[in-house]
Amino acid sequence: MTTYQGPVTVVAGDVEATMRADLSSTQQDGTRSWGGSLSGYEDADMFEVLTADTAVMRLPDGHEGRFVLQGKLTPGQGAVAVLGSGPAPF
């Protein structure tokens, strides 16, 4: 398992926001997947992530990965779960 904890820039629609990520990638039955959580965001930024066609997470080294939010987003929520698509950016 590979992990990353630290700052990311989330790009979705017209929003480019700095957040904190806690991510991991795993391999099970030959399939790799990645995901984790985002925190330290503004509710308005997360609303844009929910309504955008594509959300991208950019790490400080420039690597990027597409992701979707998991579960419901409620105002004032401390962290939101994400599920990555494609190769992990870390």
C-alpha contacts under 8 A as a table, 3 or more apart, distances in Angstrom:
res1	aa1	res2	aa2	distance
1	M	24	S	6.69
1	M	25	S	5.61
1	M	26	T	5.01
1	M	27	Q	7.33
2	T	24	S	5.52
2	T	25	S	5.27
2	T	26	T	7.01
2	T	90	F	7.71
3	T	22	D	7.65
3	T	23	L	5.54
3	T	24	S	4.17
3	T	25	S	6.40
3	T	90	F	7.37
4	Y	21	A	7.35
4	Y	22	D	6.00
4	Y	23	L	5.12
4	Y	24	S	6.31
4	Y	90	F	6.49
5	Q	20	R	7.41
5	Q	21	A	5.52
5	Q	22	D	4.52
5	Q	23	L	6.26
6	G	20	R	5.42
6	G	21	A	5.46
6	G	22	D	6.82
7	P	18	T	6.76
7	P	19	M	5.74
7	P	20	R	4.52
7	P	21	A	6.05
7	P	59	L	6.96
7	P	60	P	7.16
8	V	18	T	5.73
8	V	19	M	5.47
8	V	20	R	5.95
8	V	21	A	6.36
8	V	57	M	6.29
8	V	58	R	5.49
8	V	59	L	4.84
8	V	60	P	6.53
9	T	16	E	6.48
9	T	17	A	5.45
9	T	18	T	4.47
9	T	19	M	6.21
9	T	57	M	5.75
9	T	58	R	5.00
9	T	59	L	6.54
9	T	60	P	7.92
10	V	15	V	7.67
10	V	16	E	5.57
10	V	17	A	5.26
10	V	18	T	6.29
10	V	19	M	7.07
10	V	55	A	6.96
10	V	56	V	5.69
10	V	57	M	4.60
10	V	58	R	6.26
11	V	14	D	7.60
11	V	15	V	5.72
11	V	16	E	4.50
11	V	17	A	6.68
11	V	49	V	7.85
11	V	55	A	5.79
11	V	56	V	5.14
11	V	57	M	6.41
11	V	58	R	7.71
12	A	15	V	5.32
12	A	16	E	6.63
12	A	48	E	6.38
12	A	49	V	5.24
12	A	52	A	5.69
12	A	53	D	7.76
12	A	54	T	6.12
12	A	55	A	4.61
12	A	56	V	6.49
13	G	48	E	6.70
13	G	49	V	7.39
13	G	52	A	5.38
13	G	53	D	7.55
13	G	54	T	7.45
13	G	55	A	7.70
14	D	48	E	7.89
15	V	45	D	6.48
15	V	48	E	6.83
17	A	41	Y	7.59
17	A	45	D	6.91
18	T	41	Y	7.31
19	M	38	L	6.53
19	M	39	S	5.98
19	M	40	G	5.19
19	M	41	Y	5.49
20	R	38	L	5.61
20	R	39	S	5.18
20	R	40	G	5.76
20	R	41	Y	7.86
21	A	36	G	7.37
21	A	37	S	5.79
21	A	38	L	4.65
21	A	39	S	6.49
22	D	36	G	5.56
22	D	37	S	5.33
22	D	38	L	6.56
23	L	34	W	7.11
23	L	35	G	5.46
23	L	36	G	4.32
23	L	37	S	6.42
24	S	34	W	5.62
24	S	35	G	5.85
24	S	36	G	6.18
25	S	32	R	6.88
25	S	33	S	5.53
25	S	34	W	4.03
25	S	35	G	6.60
25	S	88	A	6.79
26	T	32	R	5.57
26	T	33	S	5.52
26	T	34	W	6.28
27	Q	30	G	6.07
27	Q	31	T	5.33
27	Q	32	R	4.24
27	Q	33	S	6.38
28	Q	31	T	5.33
28	Q	32	R	6.53
32	R	87	P	7.98
33	S	84	G	7.01
33	S	85	S	7.69
33	S	86	G	7.84
33	S	87	P	7.78
33	S	88	A	7.54
34	W	83	L	6.37
34	W	84	G	5.23
34	W	85	S	7.58
34	W	87	P	7.95
34	W	88	A	6.02
35	G	81	A	7.54
35	G	82	V	5.37
35	G	83	L	4.33
35	G	84	G	5.09
36	G	81	A	5.64
36	G	82	V	5.43
36	G	83	L	6.74
37	S	79	A	6.22
37	S	80	V	5.34
37	S	81	A	4.26
37	S	82	V	5.46
38	L	41	Y	7.63
38	L	79	A	5.44
38	L	80	V	5.40
38	L	81	A	6.50
38	L	82	V	7.15
39	S	78	G	6.08
39	S	79	A	4.41
39	S	80	V	6.63
40	G	78	G	7.35
40	G	79	A	7.45
41	Y	45	D	6.82
41	Y	46	M	7.03
42	E	45	D	5.30
42	E	46	M	6.58
43	D	46	M	5.17
43	D	47	F	6.23
43	D	75	P	6.24
43	D	76	G	7.04
44	A	47	F	5.05
44	A	48	E	6.48
45	D	48	E	5.19
45	D	49	V	6.49
46	M	49	V	4.88
46	M	50	L	6.23
47	F	50	L	5.04
47	F	51	T	6.36
48	E	51	T	5.18
48	E	52	A	5.91
49	V	52	A	5.34
49	V	54	T	7.80
49	V	55	A	5.98
49	V	69	L	7.99
50	L	68	V	7.99
50	L	69	L	7.08
52	A	55	A	6.61
54	T	66	R	7.11
54	T	67	F	7.74
55	A	66	R	5.75
55	A	67	F	5.81
55	A	68	V	6.74
56	V	64	E	6.53
56	V	65	G	5.58
56	V	66	R	4.44
56	V	67	F	6.18
57	M	64	E	5.48
57	M	65	G	5.35
57	M	66	R	6.25
57	M	67	F	7.21
58	R	62	G	5.96
58	R	63	H	5.77
58	R	64	E	4.42
58	R	65	G	6.77
58	R	89	P	7.69
59	L	62	G	5.40
59	L	63	H	5.51
59	L	64	E	6.35
59	L	89	P	7.18
59	L	90	F	7.65
60	P	63	H	7.51
63	H	89	P	5.16
63	H	90	F	7.14
64	E	89	P	5.14
65	G	84	G	6.86
65	G	85	S	6.90
65	G	86	G	7.06
65	G	87	P	6.89
65	G	88	A	6.18
65	G	89	P	5.22
66	R	84	G	5.91
66	R	85	S	5.36
66	R	86	G	7.12
67	F	82	V	6.41
67	F	83	L	5.49
67	F	84	G	4.18
67	F	85	S	5.45
68	V	82	V	5.64
68	V	83	L	5.47
68	V	84	G	6.54
68	V	85	S	7.84
69	L	80	V	7.06
69	L	81	A	5.96
69	L	82	V	4.50
69	L	83	L	6.38
70	Q	80	V	7.29
70	Q	81	A	5.26
70	Q	82	V	5.39
70	Q	83	L	6.64
71	G	80	V	7.86
71	G	81	A	7.13
73	L	77	Q	7.05
73	L	80	V	7.03
74	T	77	Q	5.60
77	Q	80	V	7.34
84	G	87	P	7.97
84	G	88	A	7.08
85	S	88	A	7.74
